[in-house]
Amino acid sequence: MSNEITHMPESALLLSEQGHDARLIELWLHGRSQTTQKTYRAGIERFQTHIACTLRQVTLAELQGYADALDDAGLKPATRRRLLASVKSLFSFGHKLGFLPFDTARPLRVPPMRDDLAERLIDEPLLLRMIELESNPRNAAMIALMYGGGLRVSELVGLRWRDLQARSGGQGQATVFGKGAKTRTVLLSASVFARIIGLRHGADEDCPVFKSRKQGHLDPGHVLRITKRAARRAGITKNVRNHDLRHCHASHSLEKGAAVSLVQTTLGHSSIATTGRYLHVRPGDSSGRYLSI
């Protein structure tokens, strides 16, 4: 077999290597959410277009050249960081699998990213106004659930009626299949649960909670358009994303005295350090208050 490969034409060898690259990418993406797969795949395709060679042939100089090209393209640091992080992840995976002899991308530096979490937060009265002014019951329930339950939009659109159960006092709970293929249960307030249950109208347990016009699961992009319209209606001028409602859940609940560990469990954070970020974006005190200035 090795002799056959040695005597293969160069073009045939290239096609064979490209086929192996495609297989490696599929293995790397396996088990990730559809949104993550779509994002990572687009990023790797962009990288492959730039290098015009197989993954085994890539050098550190070519990787650094790709990073420079992203910089020259005027992309935001967060976008460059995401694109380079996906490349580093693929090379690390390929090396651990034994497909790549070296983790060539390991020394590649990714641009530092400014933490804009504080800017993403919305004051509670404005956020509640988003819900109150939404005339469509389904849309209002989605916004209320992303905020009240701290759900990611992928978790929201994936809900089926079998995932919801009633609790005492009118409260409810949602079983959520989240990031990292982890399942968690989120307790919902009576007001949020009532909004959701009011949408059922006898739907089967396997039906999506939030249906599209074709009766299937909603696309996250459609939910984003609904969120943006609700924000503008409420008088919010900044660019609001679906994930900002989850940020607000964490920040507002901590401000009101919720334990960090409880917020961590509700949001499904693997590390309490991730949840702890929200303690610092809206400090309740500062040493500057004690200065005579």
Buried (B, 14 or more C-beta within 10 A) or exposed (E): EEEEEEEEEEEEBBEEBBEBBEEBBEEBBEEBBEBBBEBBBEBBEBBBEBBEBBBBEBEEEBBBEBBEBBEEEEBEBEBBBBBBBBBBBBBBBBBEEEBBEEBBBEEBEBBEEEEEBBEBBBEBEBBBBBBEEBEEEBBBBBBBBBBBBBBBBBBBBBBBBEBBEEEEEEBBBBBBBBBEEEEBEBBBBEEBBBBBBEBEEEBEEEBBBBBEEEEEBBEBEBBBEBBBBBBEBBEBEEEBBBBBBBBBBBBBBBEEEBEBEEBBBBBBBEEEEEBBBBBEBEEEEEEEEEEEE
